Amino acid sequence: MKTYSLLYAVSALLAVLGAALRITHVLDRPYFYGLIAICIVLGTIGNVLRHKDLKRK
């Protein structure tokens, strides 16, 4: 599995888990926003790695 695919998967998993925890009121709003920010950063890093991999081919 490529690194960027792993980052996308972790990002999606964190987003879904964070949404489920927020809906059940286990996670407070500021922590949820922080988790979503982490998901965005991981997705962006995965996108950059994917573009670098495509340029090498």
C-alpha positions in Angstrom: 0.0 0.0 0.0 1.3 3.4 -0.9 1.9 6.0 1.7 -0.6 8.5 0.3 -3.3 5.8 0.2 -2.6 5.1 3.9 -2.8 8.8 4.7 -6.1 9.1 2.9 -7.5 6.0 4.8 -6.4 7.3 8.2 -7.8 10.7 7.4 -11.2 9.3 6.4 -11.3 7.0 9.4 -10.5 9.9 11.8 -13.3 12.0 10.1 -15.9 9.2 10.4 -14.9 8.4 14.0 -14.9 12.1 15.0 -18.3 12.6 13.4 -19.7 9.6 15.3 -18.2 10.8 18.6 -19.5 14.3 18.0 -23.1 13.0 17.2 -23.1 11.0 20.4 -21.8 14.0 22.4 -18.7 12.2 23.6 -16.5 14.7 21.8 -16.8 18.5 22.5 -16.9 20.9 19.6 -13.4 22.4 19.9 -11.9 18.9 19.9 -14.0 17.9 17.0 -12.8 20.9 15.0 -9.2 20.0 15.9 -9.7 16.5 14.7 -11.2 17.7 11.4 -8.2 20.0 11.0 -5.9 17.0 11.4 -7.9 15.2 8.8 -7.5 18.1 6.4 -3.8 18.2 7.0 -3.4 14.5 6.5 -5.4 14.6 3.3 -3.3 17.5 2.0 -0.1 15.7 2.7 -1.4 12.6 1.0 -2.4 14.7 -2.0 1.1 16.2 -2.2 2.7 12.8 -2.0 0.4 11.4 -4.7 1.3 14.3 -7.1 5.0 13.7 -6.4 4.6 10.0 -7.2 2.7 10.8 -10.4 5.4 13.2 -11.6 8.1 10.5 -11.1 6.3 8.1 -13.4 
